[in-house]
Amino acid sequence: METLEENTVATPIRTAVVGFGVSGKVFHAPLISAHSAYSLDVIVTADPGRAAEAARLYPQARIVPTPEALFALAGDLDLVVLGTPPLTHFDLAATAIAHGLHLVVDKPFATTAAHGAELITRASDAGVKLTVFQNRRWDADFLTLQELLRDGALGEVRSFESRFEWWRPEGFGNWRDTAAVSDGGGILNDLGAHLIDQAIQLFGPVAESSGETANHGHPDGADTEAFVSLLHESGVRSRLWMNGMAAQVGPRFHVLGSRAGYTKWGLDSQEPALATGMPPSDPAYGLDPEESWGRIGVDGGTKPVTAKRGAYPEFYTRLAAALRGQGPRPVDPEESLNVLKVIENIRAFAQP
């Protein structure tokens, strides 16, 4: 198939975003349109209101109502980004691969590990570069913690706690509220795909996993709350919480080591910044306010740790390099496949 490896750096990567809900509108379209390596050529949405909003925000893009209309334009594109519910991922990704289009798939990568493995095989056979949007690897607090671990500031880490918690008793207002587990629904599939990925990135492969899930929301939906326990081959124990109905939230990170601990409260600022229209080029983008910085030390002697700048645009910078044969993909899909396998094991464990 034709690749971009012979293109000059100035040649834009012609890109289509499928879906213009939270994923497409808040994350992918702003990051792509602000990046000099890409052109945002097509946006797919069947919703008239979203189509009008997409046309207003990105007048250079062609707005089409269906994936079929998108794939009719495949010869004029290089990259497809799937910002759609997980139930759609396999069929849309398989079609993009069949058209020779490089591919970004939102997490969760697929509804099953078997589907994820099939997509990896198809992409490899077709010479298509496939990656998964694990953007939380570029959260400010995650990058800060990575640096602390590299520097040995905590000593030997023994326990890692991580949380994504909100107070949203009315639900998230989208497919997450009603989708069944078989459709890729549930907070374990959704947010667990981030938290488990982060834990593995920090502390390595998982030797043992277990967990609990509960549904306090829509009677036909999947879990609205989950807890995951991972024992890494490194010996570190990760404890992960996901909850959309938390009246009081716990710390984002709580890490205990032989020398010191690190505790951080509050979520990364990039999603709300992008949602309000802040471009990634804004000098304030990705900066956590000082009052939300984490603290390191022992009780009675802690100090704030200057937060690294959040860097979601780095995903697309690395992807552009990979598409031009100048580096690895930002996320190896095999890593996201391993996350799916952990999730499936936890669901099997959690069944009564």
N, C-alpha and C positions, 0 to 999 in steps of 0.2 A: 504494500500500500504506500501511498505518498506520505512522506513525513515532513516535519518542519525543520529537520536538522540542517538542511542546506540554506534555509532562509536567513536573511540578515537580521540583526537585532531590531532594526527599524520596522520590519514587516509585522503588522499586527496579527495576533492570533484571533481568527474570526470565531466568535463565540455566541452560543445560544443558551439562554437560561429557560428551563422548563419549570413552570410554576412561579406565581408571583404572590404567594402568601408570606409568612414571616421569613422563611428561608430565602426565597428568591428576592423579595423586596428589601429586607433588612440586611442580609449578609451578602449574597452573591452579586447582585446587580451593582450595588455601590462599590464593592471592592474591585470588580472587573472594570467598571466604567472609569474608575479613578486611576487605573494602572496603565502605564504607557505601552506595555507589551501586548495589550488586548484591545479589540474592538467589540463592543456589545452590539451584535447585529440583529438578533432575534430574541423576542420574549414570547413565551407560550402561556396563555391563560384564557380559559373559556368564560371567566367571570367578567361581565361588561364593566362593572365598576373598577375592577383591578386593571382591566385593559386600558381604560381611560387614564387611570393613574400612571400606568407604565408609559403610555404615550406622552403624557405631560412631563414625566421625569426624564425620559430617554427618547427625545424626538428623533434621534438618528436610528433607533432600532425599529425593526419591523415587528409588529404585534400580530401574532397568529393565534387562532383559537384551539388548535389541536396538535398533538404530536405528529399526526399524519401530514399536516401542512408544513411542520418543521422539517420532517425527513424528505419532503419533496424538494427542499432547498439544500440538501446535504452536500451537494457539489460546491456550494459557496461557503462552506463552514469547515472549521478545523476541530472545534471543541464543543461538547454538549455538557451542560451542568444540570443535574437533576435535583431540583429543590422541591420534590413532590413527596407525598406520603410513602412510607416504605412498601406498601402493598404493590405499588406501581414500579418499583425499582427494577425488578428482574426483567420484565417485558420491555420497558423503555431502554434499559441498558443493553439488552441483547440486540435490540433493533439498531441502536447507535453503533454498536460494535460491528454489526453486519454491514453498515454503511461506511465503515472505516473511520469513524469519528472518535477522537480521543474523548475521555470521559471523566467527569467528577460526579461522584454519587454521594448524596447526603448520608449521614449516619441516621439510624442504623443501616448498615451497608445493604442488608437484604432481610427478608422475613425469616430465613433459615440459613444455617451455615452451609447446607448443601447447595442452596441457590448461590450463595456468595462464592463458593468454590467453583461452581460452574461458570460464573461470570469471569473469574480470574483465568480459567482455562481458555474460554472463548477469546478473551482479550489478548492473551499471549499468542494464541494461534493466529489471530488476525493482525498481529503487530500493532495493536492499539495500546496506548498508555492509559491505564485505569488507576484512579486514586480515589480516596474517600475523604470527605471534608471533616476531619477531626480538628476543627478550628481551636478547640480548647487547649491544644498544645501550645498556643500562643497567647493565652491569658497572661495578664501581668503578674498575678500572684503565682501561677505555675512556673513562669520563667524565673521569678525571684527564688522560689523554692529550689528549682533545679540548680541555680547558682550556689545557694547555700550548701546543697548536697555535694556539689563538685568541690567546693572549698573545704569540706569537712567540718563546717561550723557547728554541726549538731553532734558530732562524734558518730558512734555507731547507732544508726536508727533502728528502733525496736518496734515502734507503733506509729501508724499513719492513719489519721481520720480525715475524711473528706465528705463534704455535704453540698448538695444543691437543694435548697429548701426555699419555698415561698409560702405566702398566705394567699391562696387563690381558691377560696371555697366555691366560687362560681365556676371553676374550671379554667382551662386555658383558652377556650373559645375557638377551638379548631378540632381537627380529626383526632387529636390526642385524647379528647374527652370520651370518645365513643368507640374507637377502634379496638377490635378484639386482639388478643395475643397472636392468633393465627394470621392476622393482617399486619403484624409488626407493631401493634399498639402496646400501651402500658409504659409506665414511667421507668421500669427497668430497661426495656428496649431503648427508650428515648434518651433519658439522662444517664442511665447506666452505661450506655455506649461511650459516653464521655468520661465518666468517673473511672470506669474499669480501664479504659485506654490510658488515662493519666497515671493510674497506679502502676500499670505495667511499664510505662515509659520511665517512671521514677525508680522502680525496684525490681524489675525484671519479670521473667515468666512465672506463671501461677502453678504451684504444686497441688493445692487443694482449694476448693471453693464451696461455699454454702450460702444460704440466704433465706430471707422471708419476704413475702409480698402480701399486700392487702388492698382491697378495693373499697374506698369510702365514697365513691362518686357515682357515676352513671351505672345503673344496674346491669346494663348490657356491655359495659366497657371493660377494660383490663385494669391492672393494678394502678392505684394512685399513690401508693407508698411502697418503698422497698428498702431493705437492708441487705448488704452484701459483705461477707467476710472472705478475704483472700489470704492464703498463706503463700508467700512468694518463695521460690527456690532459694532466694538469698537469705531467707529466715525472717524477713520483715512481715508483719501482720498488718494488712490494710482493712479498715472498716469504713464502709461507704454507705451514706444515707441519701435517699431521694424522696422528696415529699412536696407535693403541690398544695398541701393543706396544713402547713405548719404554722400554728398561731404564734409561736416563738421559735425563731431559727437558731440553730447551733453554729459554731464557728465553721467557716469555709474550710480551713485547714487547722489541724491540731496534730503536730508531729513531735514525738518524744525520742530523744537520742541519749546516748551515754554522757554527753557533755552539756547539752542544752535542749530546750524545746523551742518550737516556733508555732505561734498561733495567729491566725488571720481571720478577720470577720468581714463579711460583705462580699458580694459578687463582683466580678470584673466589670469595668465600665464601658467596654467597647460596644456591646449589644445595645444598651440604651442610647449611647452616643450616635450610633448608626441609625437607630430608629427615629431619632429626632432630626436626622438629616445632616449631622456633622460629617464632613468628608474626611477620609483617612489622612489627607494632606494637612488638616488643621493642626497647628502646633500643640493643641491641647488633647488631641486624639490619643487614646491609649494610656493616659496618665491617671493613675489612681490618686485621689486626694490624700494628703498626708494623714488625715484623721483615720483613714481606713488601712494604713500600712500595717503589716504584721509586726509582731514583736518577738524577739529572740532572747533567750537567757533562761534563768531559773526564777522561781517565785521570789519576789523581793528584790530582784536585780535584772529586770528585763529592759530592753531598749528597742526602739523602732528600727525596722529594716527598710531602707529606701526601696520602693517598688521599682522593678524594671518596667519599661514602657510596654504595654500590650501591643501585639504585632500580628493581627489577623492578615494584613496584606502580605506577610511573609509567605503564607501558603501559596498565593498566586505568583509571587516572585519565584519561588522554587519550582512551581509547576511550569512556568515559562521556560526556565532553564532546562528542565527535563524534556520538554517538548522539542527543544532545539538541540538535544543531545549533549547538554552541558552540565548534567548533574542528575542525581536520583530524584524520583518523585517525592513530593512533600510528605506523603503518607504511603507506605507500602500496603497494598490491600490485604496482604497476608496477615498483617498486624490487626486490621479490622476484622478479618475472618476469625482470628484467635479470640477476639473480644466476643464475637457471636457465639463461639463454642463455650466460652465461660458462662455467658448468659443462659444458653440452653441447659448447661449443667445445673445452674442455680435454679432454674424453673423446675427441672426434674426433682431437685432436692426439696424445693418448697412445696411440692404437691402433697396434699394430705394423704 
